[in-house]
């Protein structure tokens, strides 16, 4: 029972590089989301999706893109990495987002941008 | 907009003693409240939720939380702490995004619980 799987676990980028953080869930959840976790700031919502083909912005979307071509996958793209994007990124899913009853989290991706 | 405050960065307690991790919230309408726990190098795990009903909610690993509407609080409690309870605890409140068609959880900044022998 895999749940929510995130890859990679660690990544180091140089400023300006691009990369994609992968997220997959095998629970047939409609709702998927990306959060970033920074010290003293808790978790902040970046983007979310309520189903395949539907995405929308959260609290801190600038510098990130997402797509949802399938129910299972919700990749997060950094087009031009900046040091301010150094953070721990979590993907989370829920059976539905209308409303959320319980979020299931992946184990996170620790990203450093130099 | 909804918000959550966790006033303590860290709580220290001896094993076997009761523990309390504090949380206060602000939200329009009825509050829907959650506690999550994060162990080192892991994602957050759901502990418990309050939607409606009894003010004392029981959750995983012997944890419970007390909802107090007049004080807008949702404190996490456990009668007897274990060293293995040491982790980062997050309180969250449910609200709505943008046009209100999808909900989101707004998290507090987290409280580190340290349980010692």
Interface residues (C-beta under 8 A of the other chain):
Chain A: X4 X31 X33 X35 X40 X41 X42 X43 X45 X48 X50 X56 X57 X58 X90 X92 X97 X98 X99 X100 X101 X102 X103 X104 X105 X106 X107 X108
Chain B: X4 X32 X34 X36 X41 X42 X43 X44 X45 X46 X49 X90 X94 X96 X97 X98 X101 X102 X103 X104 X105 X107 X108 X109 X110
